[in-house]
Amino acid sequence: MTAAIGTPLLQTSLPDWPVRRGKVRDVYDLGDRLLIVTTDRISAFDWVLPTGIPDKGRVLTRISEFWFGRLGVPHHLLTADVGAMDLPASVDREPLAGRSMLVRKTDVIPIECVVRGYLAGSGWKEYRQSGRVCGIELPPGLTESARLPEPIFTPATKAETGHDENVPFETVVEAIGPARAQQIRDASLRLFAAGAEYAATRGIIVADTKFEFGLRDGELILIDEALTPDSSRFWPADGYAPGRPQPSFDKQFVRDWLETQPWDKHSPPPALPSDVVARTRDKYIEACERLTGLPFPWK
């Protein structure tokens, strides 16, 4: 099924630069750099919803900027300060402020580098069916949301529309070669460990997350976003209890509401009610404030 992109939910006065509109981000091609503008769009079940979440783009940008600065690995971010970007004078910078990143262009490695520390989502579904996740055999008798004996690398193929497809590590080896496959697996596991260790000090469990990498002059570069509520499953540590779904700081609240609606997931989705929008916004902001230690709004 093709995902509906819908209304940008952000108006800009950018020049006529080549642009690729994703489910959440608008990516403008500036030659050897990209301008990534994170909108307030929110997606679920392969659809972009007609209702945005106010400030969501600012939250995702602030969290990514925080992690790029903290993780200590090569990354693509040049600046998130719109005032420091070399943009034409005609550009209205106000709608871009707080939600834009100027980044290096890289050759993107077409693999979603998913790391799971807990059994949830599609991993839980696979485990119930086969006792494995992406070909990795796990101990019997695990329950939903159980902590795994150790984090596992469960890659997926990147999809422009629809679901990314979980694949075994051998598929990654075939796609990009054994040395590069090992490199992105090792890097993903290291980043997950560092992120989860820090998040735990802020009362957040990182159940799983997704990284993306690119190559620039042969160097592996962390790209896209990093450890955000859109790319990760964040759980409040004080409410954790295995054997059931967990409360979360991500868009699971939206998914749960949609599951109660008479919607077939094959036609345009319904608009979100104001209370769901407000509670989802609160969850994103709380995750950001916990992780960064900065109150919202930011200047």
N, C-alpha and C positions, 0 to 999 in steps of 0.2 A: 504494500500500500504506500502511496506517495504521501509524505507529510505535507500538510498545508502550512505555508509560511505566513500568509495573512498580512495584516497591517504591521508596518515597522514598529509602531508604538513609540516612535522617537522621530521628531522632525529635525533635520539638520539642513544647513545651507552649504554643504560641501560641494566643491567643484565636481565636474563630470568625470570623476575618477572611476576606473573599473571597480566594481563592487560585487562581492559575493555575500548574499544574505543567507545565513544559517538559521537554525531554529531560534537562537538567542542573539548571536553576534552578527554585526555587519562588518565585513573586512574590506577595507579600501586598499588598493594596490598603488603604492607610491614609488614604484621602481625597485630599489634594493631594500625598501622598508615597507611595512604594512601598518595601517592605522586600524586597530581593532576597537570597535565601538560596541559596548555591551548594553543591549537594550533592556527594557523591563518585560520582554516577552517571556512566557513560561510554556514549556511543552510537557505533554504527558501522553503516554500510549501512542507515540509517533505523530501526535498532532500538536501544532502550536495553538494554544487556547486563544479565544477572542478577547480575553480579559488579561491585562498585564498586572504585574505586582509592583506597585510604586517603590522606587529606590532599589529594586533588585539588581539592576545593572551596576549601580554604585557599590553595592555590597560585594558583588562578585569581583569587581575590579580591585576594591580595597583589600580583599582577602588574598587574591592572587599576588598583588604587589607586596603584601606582607611576606608571603611564603617565598617569593623569588628572592627577597632580601635576606631571608633567614636560612634557607636550606643550604646555601654555600656551594651551589653547583652552577656551571655555565647555563645561562638562560637567554631567552630572546628579548627580554624587556629592556628598552632604552630609557623610556621615561613614561610616567603616568601623569606628569604635570603638563596640562594643556598649554599653559603659558610658556613652557620651554620647548614646545614643538614648533618646528619650522613649517608652519601652515600659511597659506595665502592670507593676506590682510582681510580679504572679503569674507573669510569664514567666521561664522558666529560661534564663538568658543563656549558660550554659556551652556548650551544643551550638551556639549561634549564633556564638560568638567566633571571629574570624578568617575566617569564611566569609559574612559578611553585610554588605550595603551599604544604607544609608538614602539614597534618591535622590529628586530632584524628579520629579514626574510630567510627561510631555510628550505632545504629539501626535506619535505615531511616524510617520515617513516610511516607507512600506512597501516599501523597497528595500534589498537587501543590497549594500553598497558595497564590492565586491571590487576590490583592486588587486593586480596581478601584476607582479613584477619578474623572474621566471624562469618557464620553461615546464614546468609540472608538473600532475599531477592531471587534472581535466576540461579544463583549457586545453590540455594536451598531447594529449589525446584529440581535441579539436576541431581542433587544428592538423594532426594526421595525416590527418584526414578532408578538410579544406577549405583548409588554409593560413591559416585565420583563427581568431580567438578573439573571440566575441561581435561578429562583424561587422567586426573590425579585422584588416586584412590584415597579415601578418607576413612578413619576409624568407624566401625559400625555404632549405631545407637545414638548418634548426635541428634540434638533437637534444634528446632528453629532458633536462630540468634546465638547458638553456642559459639564460644570462642574456640578457634581452631588450635591444634597443637603448635603450629607455627604458621605465619602468613604464607599464602600460596600465590603464585603468579598465574593468572587465568586470562590470557589475552583474548582479544576479539578483533575481528576484521572491522575496519572503518566503513560505515555506510553513510552516504550523503542523505539518503532518506530511509525511513523505516528503522528496524532494529539492527544494531551491531550484532554480529554472530559470534558466540563463544567458540573458540577453536583450541585444539591441543597445541602444546608448545612445538611439536613436530611440524605443524603447519606454518608456524612463524619461521622456523629454520628453513623450510623449503622456499618461503617467500623472500627472505632477506639474507639468508646465509647463516651458518652456525655461529660465527664470531660475533656478528652484529646482534643476532638473537640473544646470545648469552649476555652481551653488553647491556641491552635494554632490560633484560630480566633482572640482572644484578643491580642496575641503577634504580629500577622501580622498587625493588625490595628494600634497598637502602633508604630511599626517599620515604617510603611508607613507614619504616621503622622510626626515622627521625621525626616525621610528622605526627605519628601516633604517640610517641613519647612526650612530645611537647603538648599536644592537645590534651593528654591525660592530666597534665598539671593545671589545665584550665577547665577540668570537669567534663571533657568531651571524649567519647570513645569514637575513634575512626574505625568503623566496621569494615569499610572497603573504600577504594578510591580508584580513579583512573588518571594515568599520566599519558602525555603525548610527547614525542621527541622528534627533532629534526636534525639535519646535518648541515653544518656551515664550515666550509674549508676542511672537511673531514672530521670536525669535532662534533661530538654528540651534545645537543642543546635541548634543554627542557623548554617546551613551547606550550601554547594555548593557555590554559588556566592551571591552577595548582591548588589542590585540597580545598575546594569550595563546596558549598552545599549542593551545587549542581553536578559536580563531578564525584561526589563522595556521599557516603551514608554516615551522618553524624548522629550519635545518640548521647543523651545526657547520662553521665556515668551514675548519678545518684538514683536513676530510675531503672537501671539495667537489671533484667531478670530473664535468663534463657528459658526457652520453651514456648515463647510467644513472640509476636511482632513487638518492636520497641517504639516508644515515642521518639521523634526525630526532629532535627533542625533543618531537614531538607524538604523537598516538595512532596513527600509521602502524604502529607496532610491533604494536598490537592488531589492526589491519586485516590485516596480513601473516599473523599467526597464524591468524585466522579463515579466510583464504583457503586454508589447508592442511587445514581441517576438512571433514568430509562434511556441510556445512550448505547448504541451498538458498536461504538469504536470504529465504524466504517463510514460514518457520515460526520459532517462538521460538528465539533463538540459544543456543549452548552456554555454560556457565559457563567463566570463564577459569581456567586453572591458576595455582597460587600463584607460579610463577616468572615468568609473564607479568605478573601483577599487580605483583610486586615490581620488575621491570625497568621497567615503565611508570611506576610511582610515582617511581623514581629519575630517569627522564628528565624528568618534570615538575618535580621539585625542582631538578635541575641547571639547567634553563632559568631557573627563578625566581632561584636563587642567582647565576647569571651576570648576569642583567639588573639585579637590584636591588642586588647587592653585599652582601646580608645572608645569613648562614648560617641554615639550617633546623635546629630549629624556631624560630619567632618568639614572642616574649612579647607 
